[in-house]
Amino acid sequence: MRITVLGGLGAWPTERQACSGFLVEHEGFRLLVDPGYATLQPLLARVPAAEVDAVYVSHGHPDHCADLQPLLRARVLADRNGPPLPVYAPAGSLERLLAIDEPGLIAGAYRLHEFAPGERFGVGPYTVDTWSLPHWLPNAGARFAARDAVFGYTGDTGPSPDLVALARDADLLIAEATYADVIPDRHAGNLSSALEVGRYAATARVRRLLLTHLWPGTDPQAAVAAARQAYGGPVDVAGPGVVVTVP
């Protein structure tokens, strides 16, 4: 399994990096996880729009889904007879995003599979288990299990015991770590720190940890150091072009 980071910032993109977005390639299947702001360009530098096989969206905040809309445009305007793109997202989370274009333009470009966080379903080679994790909007953390590799993805979340089940013995955990250690009161309960993530990763016996959704301007090394206070395995920060191969 090959996972390419398209972007790893939270909230807004900068001149150097996009928001959350991951291209996951396994057994010839290309899964796009959370196409946030500014992820389309790095995606298209690696794979044509028509060759994305499915999209998974954790929740409806635009730093996790905004570039789904131009991806659909890129597919349908290049080939109006192309197959619809399967899109998996919590029910209602993409309603406003998919309605911003002229009526009917992208209607045939996607097939929306809405689910309630907590459900299990299949996507390509994966069995996907989801959990409802605490955030301002309904957020579906997920565990993607293939025949020979497993990775977990938190989306955005505050503290939750479900993170241990999501990540248990995973080859890789991609975890939101907006802050290195101290979470401001205004975000407490809805976002995570690298310090907390390291504790969950250690408890879950994760083989590798990838920190994502860092607030723009956060020192990546500070985030890594915070995670390593509890977690002794390999820790990286999701940066542009970072590639992780698992297992």
C-alpha angles and dihedrals in degrees: 000000000000121000119190120194111227092177139340109192128114127224101004139006124249132211089271106037143033127224124261116327136136133187109209118193122188133152090352093305120123115207121184113207118199107344096207129175114319096002096117097076096053088044093054090048087065107031136011115255091244091059097062105107102195143349129222119198119192097197144341103264108120095235084068103038114013097105092056087083097058089041089059090047090051090054102043099039091050094047120009090186095053121120118272116258114242109235121189117197141143111278113278095003096114100036097107095040094052091048099056096086128075110289114279098002098116098018093109095043097078144032109213118215107190120193141175114245105257095048127116124220142151128259116181108302093350136094103210121206115188135199132196103239125189115268138125090267128034104284125191115205110196145203114209111201121186127173095274107012140046131193132176128211124193103193103201117329148156122221114313135160087221089075089075092055091045092053102034109145091337119165088226137011117199102198135183110242105169092166131033097227119325117061115205115242092247090062100035112128094017105061136038140229128222087242091060093042091055090055093051092046091052093048091048092047092233113186095215136009128211116189116211142168093049112175109254108268095026113136106245092208091055089054092049092048091051093051091049092059087082106010121069100186129090113302126192136169120235104249132162111294096002109151124201122190119199146228 
